[in-house]
Amino acid sequence: MNRFVTLALLAVAFLALSVSLPGPYQAAQAQNADSLTIISGEDRHVFSVELANTPESRARGLMYRRSMPDDHGMLFDFGRVEMVSMWMRNTYIPLDMLFVRADGSIARIARDTEPLSERQISSGEPVRWRGNRWARRSK
């Protein structure tokens, strides 16, 4: 399954499963993760997902991490629908950012964001969640 389809399924699954994730997680502790399985036809995709649902965990996000396994991600729950802008300050790994509407559909995907950049990355419309997934750069 290609990366875009996997990311799309992951974003929709975030919405469906976020209410069952125990929290709050401290974003800096990768061991505080829950397993998320996405079933697409005959395929099963298992991800380890951290939840950032407090102001502190959302502010830190994935900053200062030097690596993250390909099957890991973080879900930011903003608690309400709103316009969201993010940046990559102090984030050393490229990320794919998925901005997810309240109904679980994807509003925008910002692929392979630039590490350490202070450029604002906007959701483009009001969203409830944002998911990050490590983006492995093509060599």
N, CA, C and O atoms as CSV, one atom per row, in Angstrom:
chain,resi,resn,atom,element,x,y,z
A,1,MET,N,N,0.863,-1.175,0.000
A,1,MET,CA,C,0.000,0.000,0.000
A,1,MET,C,C,0.902,1.227,0.000
A,1,MET,O,O,1.881,1.271,0.745
A,2,ASN,N,N,0.587,2.223,-0.823
A,2,ASN,CA,C,1.479,3.373,-0.882
A,2,ASN,C,C,1.333,4.260,0.355
A,2,ASN,O,O,0.354,4.158,1.095
A,3,ARG,N,N,2.315,5.124,0.564
A,3,ARG,CA,C,2.383,5.940,1.774
A,3,ARG,C,C,1.189,6.870,1.907
A,3,ARG,O,O,0.693,7.061,3.018
A,4,PHE,N,N,0.707,7.458,0.812
A,4,PHE,CA,C,-0.422,8.378,0.884
A,4,PHE,C,C,-1.676,7.665,1.393
A,4,PHE,O,O,-2.377,8.189,2.258
A,5,VAL,N,N,-1.958,6.488,0.868
A,5,VAL,CA,C,-3.142,5.743,1.302
A,5,VAL,C,C,-3.012,5.371,2.770
A,5,VAL,O,O,-3.976,5.468,3.530
A,6,THR,N,N,-1.819,4.946,3.166
A,6,THR,CA,C,-1.595,4.606,4.562
A,6,THR,C,C,-1.817,5.819,5.452
A,6,THR,O,O,-2.446,5.705,6.504
A,7,LEU,N,N,-1.308,6.985,5.044
A,7,LEU,CA,C,-1.491,8.199,5.833
A,7,LEU,C,C,-2.964,8.583,5.921
A,7,LEU,O,O,-3.440,8.987,6.982
A,8,ALA,N,N,-3.678,8.460,4.823
A,8,ALA,CA,C,-5.099,8.788,4.822
A,8,ALA,C,C,-5.861,7.875,5.766
A,8,ALA,O,O,-6.709,8.336,6.531
A,9,LEU,N,N,-5.567,6.598,5.715
A,9,LEU,CA,C,-6.232,5.656,6.617
A,9,LEU,C,C,-5.869,5.931,8.066
A,9,LEU,O,O,-6.711,5.822,8.957
A,10,LEU,N,N,-4.618,6.285,8.295
A,10,LEU,CA,C,-4.180,6.608,9.643
A,10,LEU,C,C,-4.933,7.811,10.190
A,10,LEU,O,O,-5.355,7.802,11.347
A,11,ALA,N,N,-5.104,8.832,9.384
A,11,ALA,CA,C,-5.812,10.036,9.827
A,11,ALA,C,C,-7.263,9.726,10.183
A,11,ALA,O,O,-7.765,10.199,11.203
A,12,VAL,N,N,-7.926,8.953,9.368
A,12,VAL,CA,C,-9.321,8.603,9.655
A,12,VAL,C,C,-9.393,7.747,10.912
A,12,VAL,O,O,-10.297,7.921,11.730
A,13,ALA,N,N,-8.465,6.838,11.072
A,13,ALA,CA,C,-8.459,5.986,12.251
A,13,ALA,C,C,-8.182,6.783,13.520
A,13,ALA,O,O,-8.707,6.450,14.583
A,14,PHE,N,N,-7.356,7.841,13.424
A,14,PHE,CA,C,-7.099,8.692,14.575
A,14,PHE,C,C,-8.415,9.195,15.161
A,14,PHE,O,O,-8.624,9.144,16.373
A,15,LEU,N,N,-9.288,9.675,14.302
A,15,LEU,CA,C,-10.574,10.194,14.753
A,15,LEU,C,C,-11.381,9.100,15.429
A,15,LEU,O,O,-11.933,9.309,16.509
A,16,ALA,N,N,-11.451,7.964,14.814
A,16,ALA,CA,C,-12.279,6.890,15.337
A,16,ALA,C,C,-11.754,6.350,16.653
A,16,ALA,O,O,-12.549,5.936,17.498
A,17,LEU,N,N,-10.439,6.339,16.860
A,17,LEU,CA,C,-9.862,5.692,18.025
A,17,LEU,C,C,-9.351,6.641,19.095
A,17,LEU,O,O,-8.998,6.188,20.184
A,18,SER,N,N,-9.298,7.933,18.829
A,18,SER,CA,C,-8.676,8.845,19.789
A,18,SER,C,C,-9.421,8.874,21.111
A,18,SER,O,O,-8.794,9.065,22.153
A,19,VAL,N,N,-10.729,8.694,21.108
A,19,VAL,CA,C,-11.470,8.723,22.362
A,19,VAL,C,C,-11.136,7.540,23.247
A,19,VAL,O,O,-11.368,7.605,24.454
A,20,SER,N,N,-10.596,6.452,22.690
A,20,SER,CA,C,-10.278,5.284,23.497
A,20,SER,C,C,-8.822,5.249,23.944
A,20,SER,O,O,-8.431,4.356,24.695
A,21,LEU,N,N,-8.016,6.202,23.495
A,21,LEU,CA,C,-6.621,6.209,23.892
A,21,LEU,C,C,-6.485,6.736,25.314
A,21,LEU,O,O,-7.072,7.765,25.649
A,22,PRO,N,N,-5.719,6.045,26.153
A,22,PRO,CA,C,-5.505,6.573,27.495
A,22,PRO,C,C,-4.640,7.815,27.424
A,22,PRO,O,O,-3.796,7.920,26.533
A,23,GLY,N,N,-4.818,8.732,28.309
A,23,GLY,CA,C,-4.033,9.950,28.257
A,23,GLY,C,C,-3.986,10.568,29.629
A,23,GLY,O,O,-4.556,9.996,30.559
A,24,PRO,N,N,-3.350,11.687,29.810
A,24,PRO,CA,C,-2.574,12.333,28.752
A,24,PRO,C,C,-1.178,11.719,28.640
A,24,PRO,O,O,-0.640,11.216,29.626
A,25,TYR,N,N,-0.608,11.758,27.471
A,25,TYR,CA,C,0.753,11.306,27.246
A,25,TYR,C,C,1.679,12.501,27.332
A,25,TYR,O,O,1.289,13.625,27.017
A,26,GLN,N,N,2.884,12.258,27.752
A,26,GLN,CA,C,3.922,13.268,27.637
A,26,GLN,C,C,4.592,13.040,26.303
A,26,GLN,O,O,5.138,11.963,26.065
A,27,ALA,N,N,4.564,14.018,25.435
A,27,ALA,CA,C,5.049,13.854,24.069
A,27,ALA,C,C,6.522,13.469,24.019
A,27,ALA,O,O,6.963,12.865,23.041
A,28,ALA,N,N,7.279,13.801,25.033
A,28,ALA,CA,C,8.704,13.514,24.998
A,28,ALA,C,C,9.018,12.058,25.311
A,28,ALA,O,O,10.170,11.645,25.180
A,29,GLN,N,N,8.034,11.271,25.717
A,29,GLN,CA,C,8.289,9.898,26.125
A,29,GLN,C,C,7.664,8.936,25.131
A,29,GLN,O,O,6.464,8.667,25.185
A,30,ALA,N,N,8.480,8.420,24.226
A,30,ALA,CA,C,7.979,7.547,23.172
A,30,ALA,C,C,7.389,6.262,23.721
A,30,ALA,O,O,6.567,5.639,23.051
A,31,GLN,N,N,7.783,5.841,24.929
A,31,GLN,CA,C,7.238,4.616,25.475
A,31,GLN,C,C,5.766,4.784,25.865
A,31,GLN,O,O,5.087,3.779,26.076
A,32,ASN,N,N,5.257,5.987,25.967
A,32,ASN,CA,C,3.856,6.240,26.268
A,32,ASN,C,C,3.054,6.250,24.971
A,32,ASN,O,O,2.590,7.299,24.523
A,33,ALA,N,N,2.900,5.096,24.390
A,33,ALA,CA,C,2.214,4.994,23.110
A,33,ALA,C,C,1.210,3.864,23.167
A,33,ALA,O,O,1.347,2.927,23.954
A,34,ASP,N,N,0.206,3.965,22.329
A,34,ASP,CA,C,-0.816,2.946,22.236
A,34,ASP,C,C,-0.759,2.352,20.841
A,34,ASP,O,O,-0.352,3.017,19.889
A,35,SER,N,N,-1.166,1.110,20.728
A,35,SER,CA,C,-1.168,0.448,19.435
A,35,SER,C,C,-2.454,0.784,18.692
A,35,SER,O,O,-3.541,0.799,19.269
A,36,LEU,N,N,-2.305,1.050,17.409
A,36,LEU,CA,C,-3.436,1.369,16.544
A,36,LEU,C,C,-3.335,0.477,15.317
A,36,LEU,O,O,-2.325,0.497,14.613
A,37,THR,N,N,-4.379,-0.307,15.057
A,37,THR,CA,C,-4.401,-1.174,13.887
A,37,THR,C,C,-5.418,-0.645,12.902
A,37,THR,O,O,-6.569,-0.387,13.253
A,38,ILE,N,N,-4.980,-0.485,11.665
A,38,ILE,CA,C,-5.862,-0.036,10.597
A,38,ILE,C,C,-6.050,-1.205,9.644
A,38,ILE,O,O,-5.084,-1.806,9.176
A,39,ILE,N,N,-7.305,-1.516,9.367
A,39,ILE,CA,C,-7.620,-2.606,8.456
A,39,ILE,C,C,-8.171,-2.007,7.179
A,39,ILE,O,O,-9.147,-1.257,7.196
A,40,SER,N,N,-7.528,-2.351,6.064
A,40,SER,CA,C,-7.943,-1.875,4.749
A,40,SER,C,C,-8.027,-3.085,3.830
A,40,SER,O,O,-7.010,-3.580,3.344
A,41,GLY,N,N,-9.236,-3.552,3.598
A,41,GLY,CA,C,-9.409,-4.774,2.814
A,41,GLY,C,C,-8.765,-5.927,3.548
A,41,GLY,O,O,-9.141,-6.240,4.677
A,42,GLU,N,N,-7.787,-6.567,2.905
A,42,GLU,CA,C,-7.074,-7.698,3.506
A,42,GLU,C,C,-5.830,-7.250,4.284
A,42,GLU,O,O,-5.214,-8.053,4.985
A,43,ASP,N,N,-5.465,-5.977,4.159
A,43,ASP,CA,C,-4.238,-5.469,4.777
A,43,ASP,C,C,-4.491,-4.958,6.188
A,43,ASP,O,O,-5.521,-4.348,6.473
A,44,ARG,N,N,-3.524,-5.222,7.065
A,44,ARG,CA,C,-3.539,-4.695,8.436
A,44,ARG,C,C,-2.274,-3.859,8.620
A,44,ARG,O,O,-1.175,-4.305,8.288
A,45,HIS,N,N,-2.432,-2.661,9.143
A,45,HIS,CA,C,-1.304,-1.762,9.385
A,45,HIS,C,C,-1.329,-1.382,10.859
A,45,HIS,O,O,-2.312,-0.823,11.346
A,46,VAL,N,N,-0.245,-1.687,11.566
A,46,VAL,CA,C,-0.166,-1.407,12.994
A,46,VAL,C,C,0.763,-0.223,13.204
A,46,VAL,O,O,1.886,-0.205,12.700
A,47,PHE,N,N,0.288,0.765,13.951
A,47,PHE,CA,C,1.058,1.962,14.272
A,47,PHE,C,C,1.105,2.136,15.779
A,47,PHE,O,O,0.186,1.728,16.488
A,48,SER,N,N,2.156,2.731,16.254
A,48,SER,CA,C,2.268,3.147,17.636
A,48,SER,C,C,1.966,4.642,17.663
A,48,SER,O,O,2.641,5.419,16.986
A,49,VAL,N,N,0.966,5.054,18.433
A,49,VAL,CA,C,0.476,6.426,18.408
A,49,VAL,C,C,0.570,7.061,19.787
A,49,VAL,O,O,0.115,6.491,20.779
A,50,GLU,N,N,1.164,8.245,19.838
A,50,GLU,CA,C,1.189,9.056,21.058
A,50,GLU,C,C,0.110,10.120,20.941
A,50,GLU,O,O,-0.153,10.623,19.848
A,51,LEU,N,N,-0.506,10.460,22.046
A,51,LEU,CA,C,-1.546,11.478,22.054
A,51,LEU,C,C,-1.038,12.734,22.745
A,51,LEU,O,O,-0.574,12.685,23.884
A,52,ALA,N,N,-1.129,13.866,22.041
A,52,ALA,CA,C,-0.781,15.175,22.605
A,52,ALA,C,C,-2.101,15.909,22.824
A,52,ALA,O,O,-2.660,16.482,21.889
A,53,ASN,N,N,-2.595,15.890,24.057
A,53,ASN,CA,C,-3.912,16.464,24.333
A,53,ASN,C,C,-3.916,17.465,25.485
A,53,ASN,O,O,-4.974,17.833,25.994
A,54,THR,N,N,-2.732,17.899,25.890
A,54,THR,CA,C,-2.625,18.958,26.894
A,54,THR,C,C,-1.845,20.111,26.259
A,54,THR,O,O,-1.116,19.898,25.290
A,55,PRO,N,N,-1.988,21.316,26.787
A,55,PRO,CA,C,-1.203,22.428,26.216
A,55,PRO,C,C,0.300,22.142,26.217
A,55,PRO,O,O,0.999,22.490,25.265
A,56,GLU,N,N,0.793,21.513,27.275
A,56,GLU,CA,C,2.225,21.222,27.369
A,56,GLU,C,C,2.663,20.190,26.335
A,56,GLU,O,O,3.684,20.367,25.669
A,57,SER,N,N,1.892,19.115,26.202
A,57,SER,CA,C,2.287,18.069,25.247
A,57,SER,C,C,2.135,18.553,23.811
A,57,SER,O,O,2.918,18.160,22.948
A,58,ARG,N,N,1.143,19.397,23.537
A,58,ARG,CA,C,1.001,19.957,22.184
A,58,ARG,C,C,2.129,20.939,21.884
A,58,ARG,O,O,2.614,20.988,20.753
A,59,ALA,N,N,2.554,21.723,22.875
A,59,ALA,CA,C,3.635,22.693,22.664
A,59,ALA,C,C,4.956,21.978,22.370
A,59,ALA,O,O,5.740,22.455,21.551
A,60,ARG,N,N,5.209,20.868,23.009
A,60,ARG,CA,C,6.459,20.140,22.802
A,60,ARG,C,C,6.398,19.259,21.561
A,60,ARG,O,O,7.381,19.169,20.826
A,61,GLY,N,N,5.276,18.614,21.315
A,61,GLY,CA,C,5.138,17.757,20.143
A,61,GLY,C,C,6.279,16.782,19.991
A,61,GLY,O,O,6.591,16.041,20.923
A,62,LEU,N,N,6.902,16.770,18.838
A,62,LEU,CA,C,8.028,15.872,18.561
A,62,LEU,C,C,9.361,16.613,18.547
A,62,LEU,O,O,10.336,16.140,17.964
A,63,MET,N,N,9.398,17.788,19.197
A,63,MET,CA,C,10.640,18.552,19.252
A,63,MET,C,C,11.730,17.761,19.962
A,63,MET,O,O,11.466,16.977,20.874
A,64,TYR,N,N,12.955,17.989,19.520
A,64,TYR,CA,C,14.187,17.465,20.098
A,64,TYR,C,C,14.432,15.987,19.823
A,64,TYR,O,O,15.478,15.463,20.206
A,65,ARG,N,N,13.519,15.316,19.184
A,65,ARG,CA,C,13.753,13.911,18.854
A,65,ARG,C,C,14.662,13.833,17.637
A,65,ARG,O,O,14.518,14.600,16.685
A,66,ARG,N,N,15.587,12.906,17.682
A,66,ARG,CA,C,16.535,12.720,16.587
A,66,ARG,C,C,16.107,11.589,15.653
A,66,ARG,O,O,16.602,11.487,14.530
A,67,SER,N,N,15.199,10.752,16.111
A,67,SER,CA,C,14.723,9.652,15.276
A,67,SER,C,C,13.362,9.191,15.793
A,67,SER,O,O,12.956,9.509,16.911
A,68,MET,N,N,12.682,8.441,14.951
A,68,MET,CA,C,11.395,7.859,15.314
A,68,MET,C,C,11.131,6.728,14.324
A,68,MET,O,O,11.328,6.909,13.122
A,69,PRO,N,N,10.691,5.575,14.801
A,69,PRO,CA,C,10.416,4.469,13.874
A,69,PRO,C,C,9.359,4.844,12.836
A,69,PRO,O,O,8.491,5.681,13.083
A,70,ASP,N,N,9.454,4.207,11.678
A,70,ASP,CA,C,8.563,4.504,10.561
A,70,ASP,C,C,7.098,4.239,10.878
A,70,ASP,O,O,6.220,4.853,10.271
A,71,ASP,N,N,6.818,3.346,11.807
A,71,ASP,CA,C,5.429,2.995,12.117
A,71,ASP,C,C,4.902,3.726,13.349
A,71,ASP,O,O,3.976,3.248,14.004
A,72,HIS,N,N,5.482,4.876,13.665
A,72,HIS,CA,C,5.061,5.668,14.815
A,72,HIS,C,C,4.472,6.997,14.364
A,72,HIS,O,O,4.738,7.463,13.256
A,73,GLY,N,N,3.671,7.598,15.231
A,73,GLY,CA,C,3.099,8.893,14.947
A,73,GLY,C,C,2.617,9.569,16.215
A,73,GLY,O,O,2.691,8.998,17.304
A,74,MET,N,N,2.127,10.782,16.069
A,74,MET,CA,C,1.577,11.533,17.197
A,74,MET,C,C,0.297,12.199,16.729
A,74,MET,O,O,0.224,12.716,15.614
A,75,LEU,N,N,-0.707,12.183,17.585
A,75,LEU,CA,C,-1.977,12.822,17.301
A,75,LEU,C,C,-2.167,13.995,18.250
A,75,LEU,O,O,-2.111,13.836,19.470
A,76,PHE,N,N,-2.392,15.175,17.679
A,76,PHE,CA,C,-2.671,16.378,18.455
A,76,PHE,C,C,-4.184,16.547,18.493
A,76,PHE,O,O,-4.816,16.703,17.448
A,77,ASP,N,N,-4.765,16.519,19.678
A,77,ASP,CA,C,-6.201,16.748,19.849
A,77,ASP,C,C,-6.359,18.152,20.415
A,77,ASP,O,O,-5.950,18.423,21.545
A,78,PHE,N,N,-6.954,19.046,19.625
A,78,PHE,CA,C,-7.107,20.429,20.042
A,78,PHE,C,C,-8.354,20.653,20.886
A,78,PHE,O,O,-8.549,21.747,21.414
A,79,GLY,N,N,-9.204,19.635,21.022
A,79,GLY,CA,C,-10.371,19.732,21.881
A,79,GLY,C,C,-11.542,20.483,21.281
A,79,GLY,O,O,-12.636,20.488,21.846
A,80,ARG,N,N,-11.323,21.116,20.145
A,80,ARG,CA,C,-12.393,21.845,19.453
A,80,ARG,C,C,-11.949,22.061,18.006
A,80,ARG,O,O,-10.781,21.864,17.670
A,81,VAL,N,N,-12.866,22.455,17.180
A,81,VAL,CA,C,-12.561,22.732,15.777
A,81,VAL,C,C,-12.047,24.163,15.668
A,81,VAL,O,O,-12.693,25.102,16.134
A,82,GLU,N,N,-10.863,24.321,15.040
A,82,GLU,CA,C,-10.263,25.647,14.908
A,82,GLU,C,C,-9.207,25.630,13.803
A,82,GLU,O,O,-8.748,24.568,13.381
A,83,MET,N,N,-8.832,26.815,13.347
A,83,MET,CA,C,-7.706,26.935,12.428
A,83,MET,C,C,-6.437,26.600,13.215
A,83,MET,O,O,-6.291,27.000,14.370
A,84,VAL,N,N,-5.537,25.876,12.591
A,84,VAL,CA,C,-4.315,25.450,13.255
A,84,VAL,C,C,-3.122,25.800,12.377
A,84,VAL,O,O,-3.149,25.580,11.166
A,85,SER,N,N,-2.077,26.344,12.988
A,85,SER,CA,C,-0.799,26.572,12.312
A,85,SER,C,C,0.296,25.970,13.170
A,85,SER,O,O,0.290,26.100,14.394
A,86,MET,N,N,1.235,25.309,12.510
A,86,MET,CA,C,2.332,24.660,13.218
A,86,MET,C,C,3.643,25.081,12.562
A,86,MET,O,O,3.656,25.670,11.481
A,87,TRP,N,N,4.743,24.766,13.242
A,87,TRP,CA,C,6.056,24.952,12.672
A,87,TRP,C,C,6.932,23.797,13.113
A,87,TRP,O,O,6.505,22.943,13.891
A,88,MET,N,N,8.164,23.774,12.611
A,88,MET,CA,C,9.074,22.664,12.884
A,88,MET,C,C,10.255,23.094,13.760
A,88,MET,O,O,11.285,22.420,13.785
A,89,ARG,N,N,10.110,24.206,14.471
A,89,ARG,CA,C,11.186,24.678,15.336
A,89,ARG,C,C,11.601,23.546,16.284
A,89,ARG,O,O,10.757,22.894,16.899
A,90,ASN,N,N,12.884,23.330,16.388
A,90,ASN,CA,C,13.464,22.320,17.275
A,90,ASN,C,C,13.013,20.893,16.958
A,90,ASN,O,O,13.129,20.006,17.804
A,91,THR,N,N,12.509,20.669,15.767
A,91,THR,CA,C,12.106,19.330,15.331
A,91,THR,C,C,13.128,18.875,14.300
A,91,THR,O,O,13.255,19.475,13.233
A,92,TYR,N,N,13.852,17.818,14.622
A,92,TYR,CA,C,14.996,17.391,13.822
A,92,TYR,C,C,14.659,16.372,12.739
A,92,TYR,O,O,15.497,16.088,11.884
A,93,ILE,N,N,13.458,15.823,12.757
A,93,ILE,CA,C,13.096,14.805,11.771
A,93,ILE,C,C,11.986,15.344,10.868
A,93,ILE,O,O,11.089,16.038,11.347
A,94,PRO,N,N,12.032,15.038,9.576
A,94,PRO,CA,C,10.959,15.485,8.684
A,94,PRO,C,C,9.671,14.745,9.036
A,94,PRO,O,O,9.702,13.563,9.377
A,95,LEU,N,N,8.553,15.439,8.954
A,95,LEU,CA,C,7.263,14.845,9.310
A,95,LEU,C,C,6.257,15.053,8.191
A,95,LEU,O,O,6.341,16.021,7.435
A,96,ASP,N,N,5.315,14.147,8.096
A,96,ASP,CA,C,4.103,14.374,7.316
A,96,ASP,C,C,3.059,14.829,8.313
A,96,ASP,O,O,2.837,14.158,9.320
A,97,MET,N,N,2.410,15.960,8.053
A,97,MET,CA,C,1.360,16.473,8.935
A,97,MET,C,C,0.014,16.280,8.255
A,97,MET,O,O,-0.188,16.705,7.118
A,98,LEU,N,N,-0.902,15.633,8.966
A,98,LEU,CA,C,-2.255,15.422,8.459
A,98,LEU,C,C,-3.198,16.260,9.300
A,98,LEU,O,O,-3.251,16.098,10.519
A,99,PHE,N,N,-3.934,17.143,8.671
A,99,PHE,CA,C,-4.907,17.982,9.359
A,99,PHE,C,C,-6.274,17.342,9.136
A,99,PHE,O,O,-6.694,17.154,7.994
A,100,VAL,N,N,-6.971,17.007,10.225
A,100,VAL,CA,C,-8.178,16.187,10.150
A,100,VAL,C,C,-9.385,16.961,10.668
A,100,VAL,O,O,-9.367,17.523,11.764
A,101,ARG,N,N,-10.427,16.973,9.852
A,101,ARG,CA,C,-11.688,17.619,10.230
A,101,ARG,C,C,-12.376,16.838,11.352
A,101,ARG,O,O,-11.987,15.712,11.662
A,102,ALA,N,N,-13.390,17.440,11.951
A,102,ALA,CA,C,-14.138,16.802,13.032
A,102,ALA,C,C,-14.826,15.519,12.583
A,102,ALA,O,O,-15.060,14.628,13.400
A,103,ASP,N,N,-15.155,15.411,11.294
A,103,ASP,CA,C,-15.835,14.202,10.803
A,103,ASP,C,C,-14.850,13.094,10.419
A,103,ASP,O,O,-15.273,12.033,9.960
A,104,GLY,N,N,-13.549,13.321,10.597
A,104,GLY,CA,C,-12.542,12.313,10.306
A,104,GLY,C,C,-11.948,12.398,8.924
A,104,GLY,O,O,-10.990,11.681,8.633
A,105,SER,N,N,-12.472,13.241,8.062
A,105,SER,CA,C,-11.900,13.379,6.730
A,105,SER,C,C,-10.671,14.287,6.787
A,105,SER,O,O,-10.536,15.116,7.688
A,106,ILE,N,N,-9.794,14.118,5.827
A,106,ILE,CA,C,-8.545,14.870,5.805
A,106,ILE,C,C,-8.755,16.210,5.117
A,106,ILE,O,O,-9.228,16.272,3.982
A,107,ALA,N,N,-8.396,17.281,5.816
A,107,ALA,CA,C,-8.479,18.624,5.241
A,107,ALA,C,C,-7.226,18.931,4.420
A,107,ALA,O,O,-7.312,19.561,3.366
A,108,ARG,N,N,-6.060,18.486,4.906
A,108,ARG,CA,C,-4.796,18.810,4.231
A,108,ARG,C,C,-3.710,17.871,4.711
A,108,ARG,O,O,-3.707,17.434,5.861
A,109,ILE,N,N,-2.793,17.570,3.815
A,109,ILE,CA,C,-1.582,16.842,4.174
A,109,ILE,C,C,-0.392,17.699,3.769
A,109,ILE,O,O,-0.247,18.063,2.602
A,110,ALA,N,N,0.454,18.017,4.736
A,110,ALA,CA,C,1.723,18.707,4.460
A,110,ALA,C,C,2.800,17.627,4.521
A,110,ALA,O,O,3.143,17.144,5.600
A,111,ARG,N,N,3.328,17.255,3.365
A,111,ARG,CA,C,4.280,16.143,3.278
A,111,ARG,C,C,5.717,16.596,3.516
A,111,ARG,O,O,6.131,17.681,3.105
A,112,ASP,N,N,6.455,15.730,4.191
A,112,ASP,CA,C,7.901,15.874,4.318
A,112,ASP,C,C,8.303,17.289,4.730
A,112,ASP,O,O,9.102,17.935,4.052
A,113,THR,N,N,7.747,17.763,5.841
A,113,THR,CA,C,8.025,19.119,6.299
A,113,THR,C,C,9.501,19.288,6.657
A,113,THR,O,O,10.165,18.337,7.069
A,114,GLU,N,N,9.996,20.498,6.495
A,114,GLU,CA,C,11.420,20.788,6.655
A,114,GLU,C,C,11.814,20.885,8.128
A,114,GLU,O,O,11.283,21.719,8.861
A,115,PRO,N,N,12.750,20.030,8.563
A,115,PRO,CA,C,13.213,20.098,9.950
A,115,PRO,C,C,13.783,21.470,10.295
A,115,PRO,O,O,14.406,22.127,9.460
A,116,LEU,N,N,13.562,21.886,11.525
A,116,LEU,CA,C,14.096,23.116,12.115
A,116,LEU,C,C,13.571,24.404,11.481
A,116,LEU,O,O,14.095,25.482,11.761
A,117,SER,N,N,12.564,24.314,10.648
A,117,SER,CA,C,12.014,25.486,9.986
A,117,SER,C,C,11.011,26.202,10.890
A,117,SER,O,O,10.282,25.570,11.655
A,118,GLU,N,N,10.986,27.528,10.789
A,118,GLU,CA,C,9.985,28.320,11.508
A,118,GLU,C,C,8.861,28.765,10.578
A,118,GLU,O,O,8.019,29.578,10.960
A,119,ARG,N,N,8.850,28.231,9.360
A,119,ARG,CA,C,7.764,28.528,8.425
A,119,ARG,C,C,6.454,27.965,8.974
A,119,ARG,O,O,6.390,26.811,9.396
A,120,GLN,N,N,5.420,28.790,8.962
A,120,GLN,CA,C,4.107,28.368,9.451
A,120,GLN,C,C,3.456,27.404,8.456
A,120,GLN,O,O,3.445,27.659,7.252
A,121,ILE,N,N,2.921,26.310,8.961
A,121,ILE,CA,C,2.212,25.319,8.153
A,121,ILE,C,C,0.771,25.343,8.642
A,121,ILE,O,O,0.483,24.949,9.772
A,122,SER,N,N,-0.126,25.806,7.790
A,122,SER,CA,C,-1.522,26.011,8.178
A,122,SER,C,C,-2.390,24.826,7.788
A,122,SER,O,O,-2.122,24.129,6.809
A,123,SER,N,N,-3.429,24.618,8.570
A,123,SER,CA,C,-4.414,23.577,8.251
A,123,SER,C,C,-5.232,23.964,7.030
A,123,SER,O,O,-5.769,23.088,6.351
A,124,GLY,N,N,-5.340,25.260,6.733
A,124,GLY,CA,C,-6.095,25.721,5.571
A,124,GLY,C,C,-7.582,25.888,5.833
A,124,GLY,O,O,-8.275,26.587,5.093
A,125,GLU,N,N,-8.063,25.255,6.871
A,125,GLU,CA,C,-9.465,25.356,7.289
A,125,GLU,C,C,-9.547,24.861,8.732
A,125,GLU,O,O,-8.606,24.233,9.217
A,126,PRO,N,N,-10.646,25.128,9.420
A,126,PRO,CA,C,-10.766,24.651,10.801
A,126,PRO,C,C,-10.717,23.124,10.876
A,126,PRO,O,O,-11.379,22.435,10.100
A,127,VAL,N,N,-9.921,22.599,11.825
A,127,VAL,CA,C,-9.765,21.161,12.027
A,127,VAL,C,C,-9.858,20.839,13.519
A,127,VAL,O,O,-9.761,21.732,14.361
A,128,ARG,N,N,-10.045,19.571,13.833
A,128,ARG,CA,C,-10.089,19.122,15.227
A,128,ARG,C,C,-8.771,18.468,15.637
A,128,ARG,O,O,-8.327,18.618,16.776
A,129,TRP,N,N,-8.144,17.737,14.702
A,129,TRP,CA,C,-6.938,16.975,14.998
A,129,TRP,C,C,-5.839,17.266,13.989
A,129,TRP,O,O,-6.081,17.722,12.872
A,130,ARG,N,N,-4.624,16.981,14.432
A,130,ARG,CA,C,-3.500,16.959,13.514
A,130,ARG,C,C,-2.664,15.753,13.859
A,130,ARG,O,O,-2.317,15.538,15.020
A,131,GLY,N,N,-2.342,14.969,12.858
A,131,GLY,CA,C,-1.494,13.805,13.056
A,131,GLY,C,C,-0.148,14.028,12.411
A,131,GLY,O,O,-0.051,14.611,11.331
A,132,ASN,N,N,0.897,13.558,13.084
A,132,ASN,CA,C,2.251,13.596,12.543
A,132,ASN,C,C,2.701,12.179,12.288
A,132,ASN,O,O,2.348,11.261,13.029
A,133,ARG,N,N,3.456,12.008,11.271
A,133,ARG,CA,C,4.079,10.737,11.003
A,133,ARG,C,C,5.451,11.027,10.439
A,133,ARG,O,O,5.615,11.905,9.592
A,134,TRP,N,N,6.432,10.286,10.911
A,134,TRP,CA,C,7.790,10.491,10.444
A,134,TRP,C,C,7.858,10.227,8.958
A,134,TRP,O,O,7.335,9.220,8.480
A,135,ALA,N,N,8.491,11.111,8.228
A,135,ALA,CA,C,8.621,10.998,6.787
A,135,ALA,C,C,10.061,10.630,6.447
A,135,ALA,O,O,10.976,11.428,6.649
A,136,ARG,N,N,10.255,9.448,5.944
A,136,ARG,CA,C,11.595,9.012,5.562
A,136,ARG,C,C,11.949,9.644,4.223
A,136,ARG,O,O,11.242,9.425,3.239
A,137,ARG,N,N,13.000,10.405,4.162
A,137,ARG,CA,C,13.396,11.083,2.923
A,137,ARG,C,C,13.930,10.076,1.915
A,137,ARG,O,O,14.662,9.151,2.266
A,138,SER,N,N,13.551,10.272,0.659
A,138,SER,CA,C,14.066,9.434,-0.416
A,138,SER,C,C,15.525,9.773,-0.654
A,138,SER,O,O,15.918,10.939,-0.614
A,139,LYS,N,N,16.315,8.757,-0.899
A,139,LYS,CA,C,17.750,8.994,-1.128
A,139,LYS,C,C,18.057,8.917,-2.596
A,139,LYS,O,O,19.208,9.088,-2.996
